[in-house]
């Protein structure tokens, strides 16, 4: 598990993916579904046809954008394969990495979040869940993070904005 220690203007915290590795296990134990199938149901509700794990299993290579050129292991151009080692060891599916998408699909997901869990007149997830995910419980400590999201400071022009860029 990779950790980095931040001391910039957003405060001090340790970044770790452990919570999302455990989250995958919780989801799979509670639902009886693999994570890819569980989130696949959400993506289907949103019409996100270009989002999922292991894109070369369901898209032709010409529809998948290369993500890096591997010089270290000399594997050449990497296409449709997760960068994260733990996700790779778990078949390309993990709670912290491995999900591939495009801008059109991501806009649908963002529209649902911005509208407190509603998407085109349908409730996809509860308002309470969206608010929990986008809350800032550690703001008093100078840490502007939510559950999986980078958050804006209250005095930012972008407040109450939130997001997450991912690795690539």
C-alpha positions as CSV (number, residue, x, y, z in Angstrom):
1,X,0.0,0.0,0.0
2,X,1.4,3.3,-1.1
3,X,1.3,6.2,1.4
4,X,2.3,9.7,0.8
5,X,2.6,12.5,3.4
6,X,1.2,15.8,2.5
7,X,2.2,19.1,4.1
8,X,0.8,21.6,1.5
9,X,-2.0,24.2,2.0
10,X,-4.7,21.5,2.3
11,X,-3.3,20.2,5.7
12,X,-1.5,17.1,6.8
13,X,-2.7,13.6,6.2
14,X,-1.5,10.2,5.2
15,X,-3.0,8.9,2.0
16,X,-3.7,5.2,1.9
17,X,-5.8,2.9,-0.2
18,X,-6.5,0.5,2.6
19,X,-10.0,1.9,3.2
20,X,-11.0,1.2,-0.4
21,X,-9.5,-2.3,-0.3
22,X,-11.6,-3.1,2.7
23,X,-14.6,-1.4,1.2
24,X,-14.5,-3.9,-1.7
25,X,-14.5,-6.8,0.7
26,X,-17.4,-5.3,2.7
27,X,-19.5,-4.8,-0.5
28,X,-18.8,-8.3,-1.7
29,X,-19.5,-9.9,1.7
30,X,-22.8,-8.0,2.2
31,X,-24.2,-8.2,-1.3
32,X,-22.7,-11.6,-2.4
33,X,-21.7,-9.9,-5.7
34,X,-18.2,-9.2,-7.0
35,X,-17.4,-5.5,-6.9
36,X,-17.5,-5.2,-10.7
37,X,-21.0,-6.6,-10.9
38,X,-22.2,-4.4,-8.0
39,X,-21.0,-1.2,-9.5
40,X,-22.0,-2.4,-12.9
41,X,-25.6,-2.2,-11.8
42,X,-25.1,1.5,-10.9
43,X,-23.5,2.2,-14.2
44,X,-26.3,0.5,-16.0
45,X,-28.9,2.7,-14.3
46,X,-26.9,5.7,-15.4
47,X,-26.5,4.5,-19.0
48,X,-22.7,4.4,-18.5
49,X,-21.9,1.9,-21.3
50,X,-18.2,2.8,-21.5
51,X,-17.4,2.3,-17.8
52,X,-16.1,-0.8,-16.1
53,X,-13.1,-2.9,-15.2
54,X,-10.8,-4.7,-17.6
55,X,-12.0,-2.8,-20.7
56,X,-10.3,-5.2,-23.2
57,X,-12.9,-7.8,-22.1
58,X,-15.8,-5.7,-23.4
59,X,-14.3,-3.2,-25.9
60,X,-12.1,-3.6,-28.9
61,X,-8.6,-2.2,-28.4
62,X,-9.2,0.7,-30.8
63,X,-11.8,2.0,-28.3
64,X,-9.4,2.0,-25.3
65,X,-7.0,4.8,-24.8
66,X,-3.4,3.8,-23.8
67,X,-2.6,5.0,-20.3
68,X,1.2,4.9,-20.2
69,X,4.4,3.7,-21.8
70,X,6.2,1.3,-19.4
71,X,9.9,2.0,-19.6
72,X,10.8,0.3,-16.3
73,X,9.7,-3.2,-17.1
74,X,9.9,-2.6,-20.9
75,X,6.3,-3.7,-21.5
76,X,5.8,-1.0,-24.1
77,X,2.5,0.8,-24.4
78,X,0.0,-0.1,-21.7
79,X,-3.5,-0.4,-22.9
80,X,-6.6,-1.3,-20.8
81,X,-4.6,-2.6,-17.9
82,X,-4.7,-1.2,-14.4
83,X,-1.6,0.5,-13.1
84,X,-2.2,-0.3,-9.4
85,X,-0.3,-3.4,-8.3
86,X,-2.9,-4.6,-5.8
87,X,-5.7,-4.2,-8.3
88,X,-3.6,-6.0,-10.9
89,X,-3.1,-8.9,-8.5
90,X,-6.8,-9.0,-7.9
91,X,-7.7,-9.5,-11.6
92,X,-7.8,-5.8,-12.4
93,X,-10.7,-5.1,-10.0
94,X,-10.2,-3.4,-6.7
95,X,-12.0,-0.7,-4.6
96,X,-9.2,1.8,-5.1
97,X,-8.3,1.2,-8.8
98,X,-9.0,-0.5,-12.1
99,X,-12.1,1.4,-13.2
100,X,-12.0,2.7,-16.8
101,X,-14.4,5.3,-18.2
102,X,-14.8,8.1,-20.6
103,X,-15.9,11.8,-20.3
104,X,-19.4,11.2,-21.5
105,X,-20.0,8.5,-18.9
106,X,-18.3,10.5,-16.1
107,X,-20.5,13.4,-16.9
108,X,-23.6,11.2,-16.1
109,X,-22.1,10.2,-12.8
110,X,-21.3,13.8,-12.0
111,X,-24.7,14.9,-12.9
112,X,-26.2,12.4,-10.5
113,X,-23.9,13.6,-7.7
114,X,-24.6,17.2,-8.3
115,X,-28.3,16.5,-8.2
116,X,-28.1,14.8,-4.8
117,X,-28.4,11.3,-6.2
118,X,-31.1,12.0,-8.9
119,X,-30.4,11.3,-12.5
120,X,-33.0,12.5,-15.1
121,X,-35.9,12.2,-12.7
122,X,-34.8,8.8,-11.2
123,X,-33.4,8.4,-7.7
124,X,-30.2,6.5,-8.1
125,X,-28.6,6.8,-4.6
126,X,-30.0,8.5,-1.6
127,X,-29.5,12.2,-0.9
128,X,-28.0,11.2,2.5
129,X,-25.4,9.0,0.8
130,X,-24.3,11.8,-1.5
131,X,-24.1,14.3,1.4
132,X,-22.1,11.8,3.4
133,X,-19.7,11.2,0.5
134,X,-19.3,15.0,0.0
135,X,-19.0,16.1,3.6
136,X,-15.8,17.5,5.1
137,X,-15.5,16.1,8.6
138,X,-11.9,16.9,9.0
139,X,-12.1,20.6,7.9
140,X,-11.3,21.8,11.5
141,X,-8.0,20.0,11.2
142,X,-7.2,21.7,7.8
143,X,-7.9,18.5,5.8
144,X,-10.2,19.1,2.9
145,X,-11.1,15.5,1.9
146,X,-14.4,13.7,1.8
147,X,-15.0,9.9,1.4
148,X,-13.0,9.4,-1.8
149,X,-13.1,13.0,-2.9
150,X,-10.9,16.0,-2.9
151,X,-12.9,18.9,-1.5
152,X,-12.7,22.6,-1.9
153,X,-12.0,24.9,1.1
154,X,-15.0,26.9,2.3
155,X,-13.3,30.2,1.1
156,X,-12.6,28.8,-2.4
157,X,-14.3,30.1,-5.5
158,X,-15.1,26.5,-6.4
159,X,-16.7,25.7,-3.0
160,X,-18.7,23.4,-2.6
161,X,-16.9,21.6,-5.4
162,X,-15.4,18.2,-5.1
163,X,-13.7,15.6,-7.4
164,X,-11.2,12.9,-7.8
165,X,-8.8,12.7,-10.7
166,X,-7.6,9.1,-10.4
167,X,-4.2,8.0,-11.6
168,X,-4.5,8.6,-15.3
